């Protein structure tokens, strides 16, 4: 069961319920993967609506690994996330919102 107080969310990936969390380590991973120099730049990038499919894969992968998963981004790229790209983007938005929401 995800704990929203810890920034965790639940999503169905490949038909299975999964917990995702953008921990500080997962955010550091995203900074490196997306070549963002810091968290502010990373947050601004997403706030401006700049989100590619490659970004979505990186965010979902980091979220899975932040919650203890071992999936690679290549694994995430093959996963079924709902029935459309919109559902994948909604998942990414929920995960980012949970990570960057003010208490």
C-alpha positions in Angstrom: 0.0 0.0 0.0 1.6 3.3 -1.0 2.1 6.0 1.6 1.3 9.5 0.1 3.1 11.1 3.0 6.3 9.7 1.7 5.6 10.7 -1.9 4.5 7.2 -2.9 1.9 6.5 -5.6 0.4 3.3 -6.9 0.1 2.5 -10.6 -0.8 -0.6 -12.6 2.0 -1.6 -14.8 1.7 -4.7 -17.0 -1.5 -5.5 -15.2 0.1 -5.5 -11.7 -0.2 -2.9 -9.0 3.1 -1.3 -8.3 4.3 1.4 -5.9 6.5 4.2 -7.2 8.4 6.9 -5.4 10.8 9.6 -6.5 13.3 9.4 -3.6 16.2 11.8 -3.4 18.3 9.1 -5.0 15.8 8.7 -7.8 15.7 12.4 -8.4 19.5 12.5 -8.5 19.3 9.7 -11.1 16.9 11.8 -13.1 19.2 14.8 -13.0 21.9 12.7 -14.5 19.7 10.9 -17.1 18.0 14.1 -18.2 21.2 16.3 -17.9 19.6 18.7 -15.5 22.1 20.5 -13.3 19.8 20.6 -10.2 16.3 19.9 -8.9 15.0 23.4 -9.7 15.9 23.0 -13.4 14.4 19.5 -13.4 11.1 20.8 -11.9 11.0 23.8 -14.2 11.5 21.5 -17.2 8.4 19.4 -16.3 6.4 22.5 -15.2 6.9 23.9 -18.7 5.3 20.7 -20.2 8.5 19.5 -21.8 8.1 15.7 -21.5 9.2 13.3 -24.1 8.4 9.5 -24.2 12.1 9.0 -23.2 11.6 11.4 -20.2 8.5 9.4 -19.2 10.4 6.1 -19.3 13.2 7.7 -17.1 10.7 9.1 -14.6 8.7 5.8 -14.3 11.9 3.8 -14.0 13.4 6.1 -11.4 10.1 5.9 -9.5 10.1 2.1 -9.6 13.7 1.9 -8.4 13.0 4.5 -5.7 10.4 2.2 -4.3 12.8 -0.7 -4.3 12.2 -2.2 -7.8 15.0 -3.5 -10.0 13.6 -2.7 -13.4 15.8 -0.9 -15.9 14.6 1.8 -18.2 14.7 -0.8 -21.0 12.3 -2.9 -19.0 10.0 0.1 -18.4 10.0 0.9 -22.2 8.4 -2.5 -22.8 5.7 -2.2 -20.1 2.0 -1.7 -20.7 0.8 1.4 -18.9 -2.9 1.5 -19.3 -4.2 1.8 -22.8 -2.7 5.0 -24.1 0.2 7.4 -24.0 -2.1 9.8 -22.1 -2.3 7.3 -19.2 1.5 7.1 -19.1 1.8 10.8 -19.0 -0.9 11.0 -16.3 1.2 8.5 -14.3 4.3 10.6 -14.7 2.4 13.8 -13.7 1.1 12.1 -10.6 4.6 10.9 -9.6 6.2 14.3 -10.2 3.4 16.0 -8.2 3.9 13.6 -5.3 7.6 14.3 -5.3 7.4 18.1 -5.7 4.2 18.8 -3.8 4.5 21.2 -0.9 3.5 19.8 2.4 
